[in-house]
């Protein structure tokens, strides 16, 4: 993790353009390669960011110059730095991942038992499939044999899509698994999360917890 406090302006150049005028901001560079720009007036959401995989090119002289962040689509985040007030790196190590609450843990268990919820012919490879940045909730194969990573949330928001995106980037490096598709499953999925998921090629599935709990109701069996 690298934290830089700098007086800078920021320009995003891609499908749209955006500009942040000169001000003092926090620049955050994570081990996964992501770069985000933060102000001091919100809890967590960055002013602008570039998700991995992306590259960072620094062209600074005496603390002034530019950072150019480029993603695989050729979009750029150009950070023009006037001065650097603080630049610190710290190794955080591997994070154990977010602990699921009771409902999310139960959703994961039920969907693992009834993976056909996602489609006919689906099969489960493993629950809590390990990666270097935490476990994928479900690793499955669809009817065509394609590997699918499923991230399960009680309420689906943008951070869950970002989490699944990071898992997919890692899993697709494994030739035994690739290509790996993504499914974002939740009881409720926010519109912004659906838009981001669609942009990343991730399918969204809304699951009904009450119905899922009754999927294997012994009293409803014929035999």
Secondary structure in CASP SS format (residue, H / E / C, confidence):
PFRMAT SS
TARGET T0000
AUTHOR 0000-0000-0000
METHOD secondary structure of the structure
MODEL  1
X C 1.00
X E 1.00
X E 1.00
X E 1.00
X E 1.00
X E 1.00
X E 1.00
X E 1.00
X E 1.00
X E 1.00
X E 1.00
X E 1.00
X E 1.00
X C 1.00
X C 1.00
X C 1.00
X E 1.00
X E 1.00
X E 1.00
X E 1.00
X E 1.00
X E 1.00
X E 1.00
X E 1.00
X E 1.00
X E 1.00
X E 1.00
X E 1.00
X E 1.00
X C 1.00
X C 1.00
X C 1.00
X C 1.00
X C 1.00
X E 1.00
X E 1.00
X E 1.00
X E 1.00
X C 1.00
X C 1.00
X C 1.00
X C 1.00
X C 1.00
X C 1.00
X C 1.00
X C 1.00
X C 1.00
X E 1.00
X E 1.00
X E 1.00
X C 1.00
X C 1.00
X C 1.00
X E 1.00
X E 1.00
X E 1.00
X E 1.00
X E 1.00
X E 1.00
X E 1.00
X E 1.00
X C 1.00
X C 1.00
X E 1.00
X E 1.00
X E 1.00
X E 1.00
X E 1.00
X E 1.00
X E 1.00
X E 1.00
X C 1.00
X C 1.00
X C 1.00
X C 1.00
X E 1.00
X E 1.00
X E 1.00
X E 1.00
X E 1.00
X E 1.00
X E 1.00
X E 1.00
X E 1.00
X E 1.00
X E 1.00
X E 1.00
X E 1.00
X E 1.00
X C 1.00
X C 1.00
X C 1.00
X C 1.00
X C 1.00
X C 1.00
X C 1.00
X C 1.00
X C 1.00
X C 1.00
X C 1.00
X C 1.00
X H 1.00
X H 1.00
X H 1.00
X H 1.00
X H 1.00
X H 1.00
X H 1.00
X H 1.00
X H 1.00
X H 1.00
X H 1.00
X H 1.00
X C 1.00
X H 1.00
X H 1.00
X H 1.00
X H 1.00
X C 1.00
X C 1.00
X C 1.00
X C 1.00
X E 1.00
X E 1.00
X E 1.00
X E 1.00
X E 1.00
X E 1.00
X E 1.00
X C 1.00
X C 1.00
X C 1.00
X C 1.00
X C 1.00
X C 1.00
X E 1.00
X E 1.00
X E 1.00
X E 1.00
X E 1.00
X E 1.00
X C 1.00
X C 1.00
X C 1.00
X C 1.00
X C 1.00
X E 1.00
X E 1.00
X E 1.00
X E 1.00
X E 1.00
X E 1.00
X E 1.00
X E 1.00
X E 1.00
X E 1.00
X C 1.00
X H 1.00
X H 1.00
X H 1.00
X H 1.00
X H 1.00
X H 1.00
X H 1.00
X H 1.00
X H 1.00
X H 1.00
X H 1.00
X H 1.00
X H 1.00
X H 1.00
X C 1.00
X C 1.00
X C 1.00
X C 1.00
X C 1.00
X C 1.00
X C 1.00
X C 1.00
X E 1.00
X E 1.00
X E 1.00
X E 1.00
X E 1.00
X E 1.00
X E 1.00
X E 1.00
X E 1.00
X E 1.00
X C 1.00
X H 1.00
X H 1.00
X H 1.00
X H 1.00
X H 1.00
X H 1.00
X H 1.00
X H 1.00
X H 1.00
X C 1.00
X C 1.00
X C 1.00
X E 1.00
X E 1.00
X E 1.00
X E 1.00
X C 1.00
X C 1.00
X H 1.00
X H 1.00
X H 1.00
X H 1.00
X H 1.00
X C 1.00
X C 1.00
X C 1.00
X C 1.00
X H 1.00
X H 1.00
X H 1.00
X C 1.00
X C 1.00
X C 1.00
END
